[in-house]
Amino acid sequence: MEPLPPHTSFLTWLVLAGASIAGGASNALAGGGMFLVFPALLFSGVAPVAANATATFALIPGGYASTWVYRDRLLHGWRLQTGMTLTSVAGAWIGSELLLHTSEQGFARLVPYLMLGATLIFSFAGKLRNQAQTHAARTTHYVPLVGGQFLIALYGGYFGAGMGVLMLALYLVAAHLDMHQASGVRLLCGTTSNTVATLVFAARGIIQWPLGVPMIFACAAGGYWGARLVKRMDPEKARVAILVYAWAVTAWLLVRSFMHDR
């Protein structure tokens, strides 16, 4: 296991707890928890690969809770869902193995651009959903559906931020599903991908358990209270707040990478 940062101070714990609570709540409200938890771990001094693995682990409870909420939408079309779940397992396993075969230095150089791509996806999430609904499939196209799911799950195993937006657009375009059914399958496959990646990361010993275990409880608490606030709070305002933070972090990472390369 990677060593803990040398100065895990009270302030560090406070930052991680706040990011975890906000990450769990944001996933319940508008998605984007990875944008909050992953940078907090980086700022706390955790190495990029270990930070990615620990953030994936910490956010899992919210995924299971959300999937349970949509369980009534998952009772139909079980054959399609089984196929998509197995595809997610394969893609996430390969993606997580690719991450483990990426050096810390190599992944550190990629992180600013991965964050940039994920932030762009999250920025245009609304337009992607609207376009997907406009071109919603009247029948299920299995080849692009399975191929697209494999690639998204592979990306999810490697990094994962913005994965849910891509899956939702894919399901609406390539499968004969309404928005609620697509959301349920997205949660099922996204949680499956994160679980497989976490198991691989745990087997290789790169999860920061002393940080990840407290964070998982904070994320769960944030998800619980976030779900209770959904009916009172405008999800669009939450999404905008996450976007402002995500763009600020991305800009900081890009500037730091540019200064480091000079």
N, C-alpha and C positions, 0 to 999 in steps of 0.2 A: 504494500500500500504506500502511496505517496505520503511523505511526512507532512504534518500540519504546518501551516505558515508559522514562522518563528514568533510572531507577535499576535497571537489570537487574543486580543484585548476585549474588555467589556464593550468598547465602542464597536469592535468588529462583530461581536455577537449581536449587538443591537441592530446593526445594519443588516446582518443576515436574517434575523428574526423579522424585521420590518419588510424586507424584500420577499420573504417566504409567505408572510401573511397577505401582502399585497398581490403576490403571484397567484396564490390560491384563490383570492377574491376575484382577480382579473379574469382568470380562466372561467369562473362561474358567470361573470358579467359579460365579457366580450372576448375572451381568449387573450393570448399574449403573455402568459405567466413566465415563459422561458426568457422573454426580454428583460424581466425584472430579476429573476433568480440567478441566471448565468453571469451577468455582469457583476452582481454583488459578490459572487464567489471570486471572480477575477480581481476585483478591487480589494478583496480580503487577502490576496496573495496566493490563492490556490492556482496551481498550474493549469493551463487551458484544457487539456484532455481530461484531467481529474475534475475540473469545474463543470465541464459538459456532462460527465458521467454522474456527478453528485446532483446536479440540477435535474437531470432526467429522473433519478431516483426520488428526489424530494417531491416532485410534482405528480407522481403516480396516484396517490389516494384521491385527488380531485377527479382524475380521469375515471376511476372506478365508481365514484359517487355519481358523477354525471351520467355515466353509462347506465347505472341503475335507474336513474330518473327516466331514461328513455327505453326502459325494458319493454314497455307495451308496444313500442314501434319495432321491436326486434323479434316479435313473435311470428312475423310473416316473412316469407322469402328466406327461410333458414339455409337453403342450399347455396344461394348467392352469398349470404353472409359468411357461411363456412368457408367457401372458396376464397373470399376476400380476406378472411382472417388468416388462413393458411398462407396466402400470398404475402400478407403483412409480416408473418413470422419469418418467411424466407428473406424478404427484403431487409427487414430490420437486423437480422442476424448478419447478413453480408455487410450492411452499412456499419454496424458496430465493430465488426472485425476489421474493416477498412480503417476506421478511426484508430483502433489499437495498433495498426501497422503504419500510422502516421506519426512522425517524430513530434515531440513537443514544439520544437522550433518551426517545423513545417506547419503544424496546426495553428500555432500562434500567428504566423504570417497570413493564414487563411481566414482567421477569425473576423477581422474587420470586414472582409468582403462577404463572408457568410452572413454576418449581421446586416450588412447593407442589402443583400438580396432578400433576406427574411423581412427586413423593415419595409422594403418596397412592396413585397407581397402583402404584408399586413396593411400598408397604406392604401392599396387598391383592392382590399378585400371586398368592399361594398360593390364596386364596379364588377369585379369578377363574379360575385354571386348574382348580380342582376343580369349580366351577360349569359351566365350559365342557365338561369331560369328562362331567359328569352329563347335560348336554343335547347331547352330541355328535351331529352330523348323521349320518343313515343314507344320505343322498345329498347331492350338492353343489348348493347354491343359488347360482347364478352372479350374480344381480343384487345381493343384499346382500354377497356375497363381493367382487366387483369394486368396488362402491361404498364398502364399508368399507375396502378396501385403498387406494383412492385418497385417502380422507380421512386415513388413518393416515400414508401416505407424504407427504401435504401437510404434516401436522404434523411429520413427521420432517425434511423439508427446512427447515422454519422453526425448529425447536428440537430435537426428537428424543429427549430423555430419557424413558424408559419406553415407547418405541415398540414394543420387542420383546414386552412383556407384552400390549399391545393386539392385536398381530398374532397371537400364539399363541391368545388367546381367540377371535378372529375365525375362525381356521382350524378350530378344534375345533368351533365352533358351526355354521358355514356350509359347511364342506367335509367330505367323507367321508375324513378322514385320521386316522391314529393319532398318538400323541404324538410319536414319533420323526420321522415324516414331516412333521408340522406344525412341529417344531423346525427341520428342514432347510429347509423353504420360508421360515420366518421369517428364518433366517440369510441365505438367498439374497436375499430381497426387502429386508431391512434393510441389507445390505451394498450392494445396488444403489442404494437410496435415498441412502445416505451418499456413495457414489461420485459420483452425479449432482450432489448438493448441493456436494460438494467441487470438482467441475469448474466449476460456476457461480461459486462463491466465488473460485476461482483465476483465472478469466477476468476477474472484476471487481477483482482485486488486493487482496482484504481478508484473505487468510490471512497470518499472521505467520510467514513462512518461516524466519527466523533462530531462532524459538522452536519452530515446528512440526516442522522436520526432525529436530532432536535428540530431540524428544518422541516422534516416530513410532518411532524405534529403541527408546526406553525402553518404550513401550507394547508393541512386539513382543516384547521380552525378558520383560516381565511376563506377556504372554499365553502364551509358551512355558513358563515355569516354573509359571505358574498351571495350565496344562493338565496338567503332570506331577504337580501336587499334588492334582488333583481326587480321585484315588482315596484319598488320605490324609486330606484335610481335609473336614469337614462343610460342604457348600455353604450350609446354613441358617445356620451361625454366621457365615460370610462375609457373607451377605445381611443379617443383623442388624447387623453392624458397619458396613456401607455405609448402612443405614437410620439408625443413630445419627448418623453423619456428615452424611447428607443432611438430616435434620431440624434438626440444629444450624446448618447453612449456611442453610437456608430461613428459620429463625427470625431469624438475623442479618440476612439480606437484607430480611425484612419489617420488622424494627425500624429498620434503616437507612433504608428507604424512608419509613416513617412519620415518623421524625425529620426527614428531608429535606423532606417535604411540609408540616411545621408552620411 
